[in-house]
Amino acid sequence: MQVATEPAETVEKESIPTLRFSSEDVLPTPAERIARRHDAERACALGNNYHGKLDIYFRTADGTAKRVQTTVWAVHEEYLTLKAGVSIPLRAVLGFDFY
């Protein structure tokens, strides 16, 4: 999945619980949402098997693009669980940057 080409503010994962997210999905098409789910599962495998970090690009309710460098521990139906028990709604995720 292509990550956002717009500039994204880098945030610490500990600040994510203070952010607000829209109830609407940031990705417009079902194909993009399927690709995001696939990438989320891949990110989870990377986190659990190798404790590998990646960048997650997401959008907050005010429309601002953000980026967090972290490890994904679990993928649920509607959200991701990150290291330290922080969660982010999957509908807010623009993409992942694996490195």
Secondary structure, DSSP 4 states (H G I P E B T S, - for coil): -PPP-S--EE--GGGGGG----SS-S--SHHHHHHHHHHHHHHHHHHHHH---EEEEEE-TTS-EEEEEE-EEEE-SSEEEEGGG-EEEGGGEEEEE--
